[in-house]
Amino acid sequence: MSQIASSCTTILVGKKATIDGSTMIARTEDHADKPEPQQFIVVEPKDQPQHYQAKLSKLNIDLPDNPLRYTATPDADRSHGIWGGSGINSDNVAMTATETITTNARVLAADPLVKDGLGEEDLLTIVLPYIHSAQDGIQRVGQLLEQYGTYESNGMAFADHDEVWYLETLGGHHWAAIKIPEDAYVVAPNRLNIAEFDFDSPDVRYSTDLPQFIDDYNLNPEGQTVNLRHIFGSSTIKDTHYNNPRAWYVQKFFTPEIEQNPLDQNLPFICHANRKISIEELKWAMSSHYENTPYDRYGTGSAEQKTLFRPIGINRNEESHILQIRNNVPEVVAGIQWLGFGPNTFNTFVPFYTNITDTPAAFRDANATYNPNSAYWLSRTMGVLGDTNYSLYSEYHAQFEQKTLAELRAVILDTDVQIEHSKEAEQLLTKANQKLSDIYIKNSWELLGNMVKSGSERMQLKFTIFD
């Protein structure tokens, strides 16, 4: 079976940079133009395999015998692998995997990719159930990469109550990871993203021979300073149109006082916002398409400008998430998986508690058969219709999103209070998740109805005289 590439955008936020003191790791999971239905599931320890066989490579490994329960967002079609994507385990450790990144010929000559190594389809399933902290995630992935290698270049992130870590693969077996400062945020599109790197810092981890590997193969173009993007990454024309502008636009949003160029190959990795970052702002960033610039596909720029840069919000969004580990709440409700299916332009993200044993059917059971009662197909329906007249339908969506998020947040606030007095936490959280799902489905149908009614009045196939 041929290997499959996906393109995503990752955003990471440290706990002192968020409005409520939580850690947040977020990513859009993007596939091809053809729909790829996604599911939201819980994997119990008894259902976790003890032996893992990949579908896209010959990788097969024995897994530890003490897995934790975890959530995941796999592809509905498992014929090409699980592609678990994102999740939070029962120890409230979050993982998003993976961000497809770039490399260069110098690196691949010295450390070629491994045809039958690890890939994106495998990583969440063989890592998340076995880690108890974000640093555990870095350690386990690093060991697996050094032992088995990888057939693709990827970045991935981990979070717990206190820390956010980001890891990138460097060739077939090498890797590096860095702890995101508590007061910082990161935007990571489909390129190698880690820039300045201090091998002596307590806030980095890397494959055991990485400094020697760089020296042995004369990989560092800058001598004494170490910039992993310059050493292991790319600096291509494609990057200037496909990758860099996404980082530029979100950095422009969160740090508007800094003047930068969307074509810049050296946009910073670690950034600091001019305010505390909220869930709503992260969702907006993950839905963005260069609004208020000439590059907006739905805007007023020229045809050339509107197709110049690849946006974050795009028809290829299949599943997007914000994995939030909250502080100052009971441990059983600390993990929240904010989840959106389909193109992010006309959905909103739904917060789900993760210390549960099952998920709402509307988010769990999508498959290749079109079913607008499932969250995936309903979200994609709104995205397709909205694309036909964005300026008309976007106002309906804005009203829907504010109303829906307020109702969803109210459920979370109420449940957080109830959990302190509940002896049946799992039942309470399962009931709350169902209520959250129902609100999204109900309000989405209302939005779709408003779009159809308004669009009907503006159809071009009409005649001015009535019978």
C-alpha positions as CSV (number, residue, x, y, z in Angstrom):
1,M,0.0,0.0,0.0
2,S,1.4,3.4,-0.9
3,Q,2.2,5.9,1.8
4,I,-0.2,8.8,2.4
5,A,0.8,12.4,3.1
6,S,-1.3,14.9,4.9
7,S,-0.9,18.6,5.5
8,C,-1.8,20.3,8.8
9,T,-1.2,23.4,11.0
10,T,-0.2,23.1,14.6
11,I,-0.6,25.8,17.3
12,L,0.8,25.4,20.8
13,V,0.3,27.7,23.8
14,G,2.0,27.5,27.3
15,K,-0.1,27.8,30.4
16,K,1.0,31.4,31.3
17,A,0.0,32.5,27.8
18,T,-3.6,31.3,28.0
19,I,-6.5,33.2,29.5
20,D,-7.4,30.5,32.0
21,G,-3.9,29.0,32.9
22,S,-4.4,25.8,30.9
23,T,-2.0,24.2,28.4
24,M,-3.3,24.0,24.9
25,I,-2.0,22.0,21.9
26,A,-4.0,22.4,18.6
27,R,-3.8,21.1,15.1
28,T,-5.9,21.0,11.9
29,E,-5.7,17.5,10.3
30,D,-5.9,18.1,6.6
31,H,-6.2,15.4,3.9
32,A,-7.0,15.6,0.2
33,D,-9.9,17.3,-1.6
34,K,-12.0,14.1,-1.3
35,P,-13.8,13.8,2.0
36,E,-12.1,11.5,4.6
37,P,-14.7,11.0,7.4
38,Q,-13.3,11.2,11.0
39,Q,-14.5,9.6,14.2
40,F,-14.1,10.5,17.9
41,I,-13.7,7.4,20.0
42,V,-12.4,6.1,23.4
43,V,-10.0,3.1,23.5
44,E,-10.2,1.1,26.7
45,P,-7.2,-0.8,28.0
46,K,-8.8,-4.1,27.2
47,D,-9.2,-3.1,23.5
48,Q,-5.6,-1.8,23.1
49,P,-3.6,-4.4,21.0
50,Q,-0.6,-6.0,22.6
51,H,1.0,-6.4,19.2
52,Y,0.8,-3.7,16.6
53,Q,1.0,-4.2,12.9
54,A,1.1,-1.1,10.6
55,K,-0.8,-0.9,7.4
56,L,1.4,1.4,5.3
57,S,4.7,-0.3,6.2
58,K,5.9,-3.6,7.5
59,L,6.4,-2.2,11.0
60,N,5.3,-4.6,13.7
61,I,6.1,-4.2,17.4
62,D,5.0,-5.6,20.7
63,L,3.4,-3.0,23.0
64,P,3.6,-2.7,26.8
65,D,1.0,-4.6,28.8
66,N,-0.2,-1.6,30.9
67,P,-2.0,0.8,28.6
68,L,-4.1,3.7,29.8
69,R,-7.5,4.6,28.5
70,Y,-7.4,7.3,25.8
71,T,-9.4,9.2,23.3
72,A,-8.6,9.3,19.6
73,T,-9.8,10.8,16.3
74,P,-9.1,8.1,13.8
75,D,-10.1,7.9,10.1
76,A,-13.4,6.1,9.6
77,D,-11.7,4.0,6.9
78,R,-9.1,1.9,8.7
79,S,-7.9,0.2,5.5
80,H,-4.9,2.5,5.4
81,G,-4.2,2.5,9.1
82,I,-5.7,4.0,12.3
83,W,-4.4,7.5,12.1
84,G,-5.4,8.2,15.7
85,G,-4.6,11.9,15.2
86,S,-5.3,13.4,18.6
87,G,-6.3,12.4,22.1
88,I,-6.0,12.7,25.9
89,N,-5.3,9.7,28.1
90,S,-6.7,9.0,31.6
91,D,-3.7,10.6,33.2
92,N,-4.6,13.9,31.5
93,V,-1.7,13.8,29.0
94,A,-2.5,15.1,25.6
95,M,-0.9,14.2,22.2
96,T,-1.4,15.5,18.7
97,A,0.3,13.6,15.9
98,T,1.4,14.6,13.4
99,E,2.4,17.7,11.5
100,T,4.0,16.8,8.1
101,I,7.2,18.7,7.9
102,T,10.1,19.2,5.4
103,T,13.8,18.3,5.2
104,N,16.6,18.5,2.7
105,A,18.8,16.3,0.6
106,R,21.9,16.8,2.8
107,V,20.1,15.2,5.7
108,L,18.5,12.4,3.8
109,A,21.8,11.4,2.3
110,A,23.3,11.0,5.7
111,D,20.3,9.5,7.5
112,P,17.8,8.2,4.9
113,L,14.1,7.7,5.7
114,V,13.3,4.1,6.6
115,K,10.7,2.5,4.3
116,D,9.3,0.2,7.0
117,G,9.6,2.5,9.9
118,L,7.1,4.5,11.9
119,G,4.6,6.9,10.3
120,E,1.7,9.2,11.2
121,E,-0.8,6.3,11.0
122,D,1.0,4.6,14.0
123,L,2.2,7.2,16.5
124,L,-0.8,8.1,18.6
125,T,-1.8,4.4,19.1
126,I,1.7,3.2,20.1
127,V,2.6,6.2,22.3
128,L,-0.4,7.9,24.0
129,P,-1.6,4.9,26.1
130,Y,1.8,4.5,27.7
131,I,2.9,8.0,28.9
132,H,2.2,9.8,32.1
133,S,3.6,13.2,31.3
134,A,4.5,15.3,28.3
135,Q,8.2,14.5,28.8
136,D,7.3,10.8,28.8
137,G,5.8,11.3,25.4
138,I,9.1,12.8,24.1
139,Q,11.1,10.0,25.6
140,R,8.9,7.2,24.1
141,V,8.8,8.7,20.6
142,G,12.5,9.3,20.7
143,Q,13.3,5.7,21.6
144,L,10.9,4.4,18.9
145,L,12.5,6.6,16.3
146,E,16.0,5.6,17.2
147,Q,15.1,1.9,17.2
148,Y,12.7,1.7,14.2
149,G,13.2,4.9,12.2
150,T,10.5,6.7,10.2
151,Y,9.5,6.8,6.6
152,E,8.4,10.5,6.7
153,S,9.2,13.8,8.3
154,N,6.8,14.7,11.1
155,G,6.3,17.0,14.1
156,M,4.2,16.2,17.1
157,A,3.2,17.8,20.4
158,F,2.5,16.7,24.0
159,A,1.0,18.5,26.9
160,D,0.2,17.9,30.6
161,H,-0.9,20.3,33.4
162,D,2.4,22.2,33.3
163,E,4.3,21.6,30.1
164,V,4.0,21.7,26.4
165,W,6.6,19.9,24.3
166,Y,7.1,19.8,20.5
167,L,9.2,17.1,18.7
168,E,10.4,17.0,15.1
169,T,12.0,14.1,13.3
170,L,15.3,14.8,11.6
171,G,16.0,12.3,8.8
172,G,15.3,8.6,9.3
173,H,16.4,8.1,12.9
174,H,17.3,11.5,14.4
175,W,15.0,13.8,16.3
176,A,14.9,16.9,18.5
177,A,12.3,18.3,21.0
178,I,11.9,21.6,22.8
179,K,9.7,22.7,25.7
180,I,7.6,25.6,24.8
181,P,8.0,28.5,27.3
182,E,5.0,28.9,29.6
183,D,4.4,32.4,28.4
184,A,4.8,31.7,24.7
185,Y,2.9,30.3,21.7
186,V,4.1,28.6,18.5
187,V,2.6,28.3,15.0
188,A,4.0,25.3,13.1
189,P,2.9,24.8,9.4
190,N,4.2,22.0,7.1
191,R,7.9,22.8,7.4
192,L,10.6,22.0,9.9
193,N,9.9,24.6,12.5
194,I,12.3,24.5,15.5
195,A,14.8,27.2,15.0
196,E,17.4,28.3,17.6
197,F,18.4,25.3,19.7
198,D,20.8,25.1,22.7
199,F,22.0,21.5,23.3
200,D,23.0,22.5,26.9
201,S,19.5,23.8,27.8
202,P,17.4,21.7,30.3
203,D,14.4,22.5,28.1
204,V,15.5,20.4,25.1
205,R,15.8,16.7,24.3
206,Y,17.4,15.1,21.2
207,S,18.7,11.9,19.8
208,T,21.9,10.8,21.6
209,D,24.3,11.5,18.7
210,L,22.7,14.6,17.2
211,P,25.5,17.1,17.8
212,Q,28.1,14.6,16.5
213,F,25.9,13.8,13.5
214,I,25.7,17.5,12.5
215,D,29.5,17.8,12.8
216,D,30.3,14.5,11.0
217,Y,28.3,15.4,7.9
218,N,29.0,19.2,7.9
219,L,25.3,20.0,8.1
220,N,25.4,23.3,9.9
221,P,25.7,26.3,7.5
222,E,26.3,28.7,10.3
223,G,29.2,27.4,12.2
224,Q,28.9,27.9,16.0
225,T,25.2,28.8,16.3
226,V,22.6,26.0,15.9
227,N,19.4,26.6,14.0
228,L,17.6,23.3,13.4
229,R,15.4,24.8,10.6
230,H,18.5,25.9,8.7
231,I,20.3,22.6,9.3
232,F,17.6,20.0,8.8
233,G,14.7,21.9,7.1
234,S,13.9,23.5,3.8
235,S,14.0,27.0,2.4
236,T,12.1,26.6,-0.9
237,I,9.8,28.7,-3.1
238,K,7.0,26.3,-2.0
239,D,7.7,27.2,1.6
240,T,7.1,30.9,0.8
241,H,3.7,30.2,-0.6
242,Y,2.5,27.1,1.2
243,N,4.0,27.3,4.7
244,N,5.5,30.6,5.8
245,P,2.3,32.7,5.2
246,R,0.3,30.6,7.6
247,A,2.8,31.3,10.4
248,W,2.9,35.0,9.4
249,Y,-0.8,35.5,9.5
250,V,-1.4,33.9,13.0
251,Q,1.7,35.7,14.4
252,K,0.3,39.0,12.9
253,F,-3.0,38.3,14.8
254,F,-1.4,37.5,18.2
255,T,1.6,39.8,18.0
256,P,0.4,42.7,15.7
257,E,3.1,45.1,16.8
258,I,5.8,43.1,15.0
259,E,6.2,43.9,11.3
260,Q,6.8,40.7,9.2
261,N,6.6,39.5,5.7
262,P,4.5,36.5,4.6
263,L,7.3,35.3,2.3
264,D,10.0,35.4,5.1
265,Q,11.9,32.2,5.5
266,N,13.0,33.1,9.0
267,L,9.8,33.8,10.8
268,P,10.3,33.1,14.6
269,F,9.4,29.8,16.2
270,I,8.9,30.9,19.8
271,C,6.5,33.9,19.9
272,H,4.8,36.0,22.6
273,A,1.2,37.4,22.2
274,N,0.2,40.9,23.3
275,R,-2.6,39.3,25.4
276,K,-3.8,36.1,26.9
277,I,-5.0,33.6,24.3
278,S,-8.5,32.0,24.5
279,I,-10.1,29.0,23.0
280,E,-12.2,31.2,20.8
281,E,-9.1,32.9,19.4
282,L,-7.4,29.6,18.7
283,K,-10.4,28.4,16.9
284,W,-10.5,31.6,14.8
285,A,-6.8,31.1,13.9
286,M,-7.5,27.5,12.8
287,S,-10.3,28.7,10.6
288,S,-8.5,31.7,9.1
289,H,-8.0,32.3,5.4
290,Y,-6.2,35.7,5.4
291,E,-9.2,37.8,6.2
292,N,-8.7,41.6,5.8
293,T,-5.8,41.0,3.5
294,P,-5.7,40.8,-0.3
295,Y,-4.9,37.1,0.0
296,D,-8.3,36.0,1.3
297,R,-9.9,33.6,-1.2
298,Y,-13.3,35.1,-0.2
299,G,-12.0,38.7,-0.3
300,T,-11.6,41.5,-2.8
301,G,-8.0,41.0,-3.9
302,S,-7.1,40.1,-7.4
303,A,-7.4,36.6,-8.7
304,E,-3.6,36.2,-8.4
305,Q,-3.5,37.5,-4.9
306,K,-6.4,35.3,-3.7
307,T,-4.6,32.2,-4.8
308,L,-1.1,33.2,-3.8
309,F,-0.9,31.6,-0.3
310,R,-2.3,28.4,1.3
311,P,-4.7,29.2,4.2
312,I,-5.2,27.3,7.4
313,G,-8.9,27.1,7.0
314,I,-9.3,25.1,3.8
315,N,-11.6,22.5,2.2
316,R,-9.2,19.8,3.2
317,N,-9.7,20.3,7.0
318,E,-11.1,16.9,8.1
319,E,-10.6,17.0,11.9
320,S,-9.3,19.8,14.0
321,H,-8.8,19.9,17.7
322,I,-7.6,21.9,20.7
323,L,-6.4,19.6,23.5
324,Q,-6.8,21.6,26.7
325,I,-5.4,20.4,30.1
326,R,-6.9,22.7,32.7
327,N,-5.7,23.7,36.1
328,N,-7.7,24.7,39.1
329,V,-10.4,22.2,38.4
330,P,-10.9,18.6,39.7
331,E,-8.6,16.2,38.0
332,V,-11.4,14.2,36.5
333,V,-12.6,17.2,34.4
334,A,-9.1,18.6,33.6
335,G,-8.9,17.2,30.1
336,I,-11.1,18.8,27.4
337,Q,-10.9,17.8,23.8
338,W,-12.3,20.6,21.7
339,L,-13.2,19.0,18.4
340,G,-14.3,20.2,15.0
341,F,-15.0,18.1,11.9
342,G,-14.9,19.2,8.2
343,P,-13.8,22.6,6.9
344,N,-13.4,25.0,9.8
345,T,-15.0,27.9,8.0
346,F,-18.6,26.9,9.0
347,N,-18.3,24.7,12.0
348,T,-17.4,25.4,15.6
349,F,-15.4,23.3,18.1
350,V,-17.2,21.3,20.7
351,P,-15.6,20.7,24.1
352,F,-15.7,17.1,25.2
353,Y,-14.7,15.7,28.6
354,T,-12.1,12.9,28.0
355,N,-12.4,10.9,31.3
356,I,-15.3,8.8,29.8
357,T,-15.7,5.3,28.3
358,D,-17.8,6.2,25.2
359,T,-18.5,9.2,23.0
360,P,-21.7,10.6,21.5
361,A,-22.8,8.7,18.4
362,A,-23.0,11.8,16.2
363,F,-19.2,12.3,16.6
364,R,-18.3,8.6,16.9
365,D,-20.0,6.8,14.0
366,A,-19.3,8.7,10.7
367,N,-18.4,6.5,7.7
368,A,-18.1,6.9,4.0
369,T,-21.9,6.9,3.6
370,Y,-23.2,10.5,3.5
371,N,-25.3,11.0,6.6
372,P,-26.1,14.7,7.6
373,N,-27.1,13.5,11.1
374,S,-23.4,12.8,11.9
375,A,-21.3,15.8,13.0
376,Y,-18.7,15.1,10.2
377,W,-21.1,15.2,7.3
378,L,-23.2,17.9,8.7
379,S,-20.2,20.2,9.2
380,R,-19.0,19.4,5.7
381,T,-22.5,20.1,4.2
382,M,-22.4,23.6,5.8
383,G,-18.9,24.1,4.5
384,V,-19.8,23.2,0.9
385,L,-22.9,25.4,0.9
386,G,-21.1,28.3,2.6
387,D,-18.4,28.2,0.0
388,T,-21.0,29.2,-2.7
389,N,-21.6,32.6,-1.1
390,Y,-19.3,33.3,1.8
391,S,-20.1,37.0,2.2
392,L,-23.8,36.1,2.6
393,Y,-23.5,33.0,4.8
394,S,-20.6,34.1,7.0
395,E,-22.8,36.4,9.0
396,Y,-25.2,33.5,9.8
397,H,-22.2,31.5,10.9
398,A,-20.9,34.2,13.1
399,Q,-24.2,34.3,15.0
400,F,-24.3,30.5,15.1
401,E,-20.8,30.3,16.5
402,Q,-21.3,32.8,19.3
403,K,-24.6,31.3,20.3
404,T,-23.3,27.8,20.2
405,L,-20.1,28.4,22.1
406,A,-22.0,30.3,24.8
407,E,-24.3,27.3,25.3
408,L,-21.5,24.8,25.2
409,R,-19.4,26.8,27.7
410,A,-22.5,27.0,30.0
411,V,-22.7,23.2,30.1
412,I,-19.0,22.9,31.0
413,L,-19.4,25.5,33.8
414,D,-22.4,23.7,35.2
415,T,-20.7,20.2,34.9
416,D,-17.5,21.5,36.6
417,V,-19.6,22.5,39.6
418,Q,-21.7,19.3,39.7
419,I,-18.6,17.0,39.5
420,E,-17.4,18.2,43.0
421,H,-20.6,16.7,44.5
422,S,-21.0,13.7,42.2
423,K,-20.2,10.1,43.1
424,E,-20.9,9.0,39.5
425,A,-18.4,11.0,37.6
426,E,-18.3,8.9,34.5
427,Q,-22.1,9.0,34.1
428,L,-22.2,12.7,34.7
429,L,-19.5,13.4,32.1
430,T,-21.0,11.0,29.6
431,K,-24.3,12.8,30.0
432,A,-22.7,16.2,29.7
433,N,-20.9,15.1,26.5
434,Q,-24.1,14.0,25.0
435,K,-25.7,17.3,25.8
436,L,-22.8,19.1,24.2
437,S,-23.1,17.0,21.1
438,D,-26.9,17.6,20.9
439,I,-26.4,21.4,21.2
440,Y,-24.0,21.4,18.3
441,I,-26.2,19.2,16.0
442,K,-29.3,21.2,16.8
443,N,-27.7,24.6,16.2
444,S,-26.0,23.3,13.1
445,W,-29.3,22.3,11.6
446,E,-30.7,25.7,12.4
447,L,-27.7,27.3,10.7
448,L,-28.1,25.1,7.7
449,G,-31.8,25.9,7.5
450,N,-31.1,29.7,7.6
451,M,-28.5,29.2,4.8
452,V,-30.9,27.3,2.6
453,K,-33.7,29.8,3.2
454,S,-31.5,32.8,2.4
455,G,-29.8,31.2,-0.5
456,S,-33.2,30.2,-2.1
457,E,-34.1,33.8,-2.3
458,R,-30.9,34.5,-4.2
459,M,-30.9,31.7,-6.7
460,Q,-30.2,32.8,-10.3
461,L,-32.6,30.3,-11.8
462,K,-35.7,32.4,-11.5
463,F,-38.1,34.6,-13.5
464,T,-39.5,38.0,-12.5
465,I,-43.2,37.3,-13.3
466,F,-45.2,35.0,-11.1
467,D,-47.9,32.7,-12.4
